[in-house]
Amino acid sequence: MNEQTKLIDPFGRQITYLRLSVTDRCNFRCVYCMAEDMTFLPKQRLLCYEELTQISQAFTELGVNKIRLTGGEPLVRHDIIKLTSNLGQLDGLKNLAITTNGSMLTKLAKPLYQSGVRSLNISLDTLDEEQFHSVTRTGKLSKVLDGIQAAKEAGFEKIKLNAVIMKGQNDQQIPALLNYVLENELDISFIEEMPLGHISSHDRAKTFCSSEDVKAIIKDHYQLLPSTLNTGGPSRYFSIPGHRSNIGFISPHSNNFCGSCNRIRLTAEGQLLLCLGNEDSLDLRAIVRRYPNQPEVLKERIIEAIKLKPKEHHFSNDGDVQILRFMNMTGG
């Protein structure tokens, strides 16, 4: 591949990572992700599996080597193994990953692994059963814990928990979550809540918990050592002496990770988002439906869109919601 066929943005960053939302639906209603009473997209507005595969192939031919399936909850989409099997065969794809709430892994972990998925991010904000139900509104903690074990038994070696930490909500769970990942040789990323979508469940300014706040709590229990690990995502990792787990921090507020951003996102209805914190997008669904089986047209439009990728996002905690779409619409 020559330089002209790579995706290079105006700031010299090469795009190698596509986060691909396959649905806006979810069987949970997490308080920081969506409203309790949601209206979801009609199915005809979603990209079909053939379109998702066509778009993914165009990106891999342009240098993308990592694709992460997201949602909503990607595993609620019917026959998801058909899609992962298609993507697992793409030339140039080195890492096919999924972000999931884990509730369906007891059934799907093994077929996902067999289809080519090699790493899982599992959302888990608390190990307290009552609090888990409160945060997710509909979920059962036992299903997620059983799903994690099923994933380990299926052969997954790269399993990472994602925990959105909110002050006065689940920050007291940080030691328990950390002990759990250390005991089970998992990784974890602690995430600052992002101001996406209007919510009524809590005041984001009052519940904001920075990565430094989380580190301070951890340091009361364990020594954190900076790590050189880079998984291609926004996490900045640390290690704990005597343990194999990687401890990551995703800090969209306190430690902007835009300088090395190699990521773009595709929503379930085909909007190519050039930045998590901006509304600029390109309608790839319209392109693949207007120009079916014309991959060169699709790739040309993608290359042109990357030229508009902004330098960085700007999030605040003053109650102003810069991005109106919920996280389930964004794909994580």
Secondary structure, DSSP 4 states (H G I P E B T S, - for coil): --GGGS-B-TTS-B--EEEEE--S--S---TTTS-SS--PPPGGGSPPHHHHHHHHHHHHHTT--EEEEESS-GGGSTTHHHHHHHHTT-TT--EEEEEE-STTHHHHHHHHHHHT--EEEEE---S-HHHHHHHHSS--HHHHHHHHHHHHHHT--EEEEEEEEBTTTTGGGHHHHHHHHHHHT-EEEEEEPP-BS--SSS-HHHHB--HHHHHHHHTTTS--EE-----SSS-EEEE-TT---EEEEE-TTTS--GGG--EEEE-TTSEEES-TT---EEEHHHHHHHSTT-HHHHHHHHHHHHTT--S-----SSS--SB-S-HHHHT-
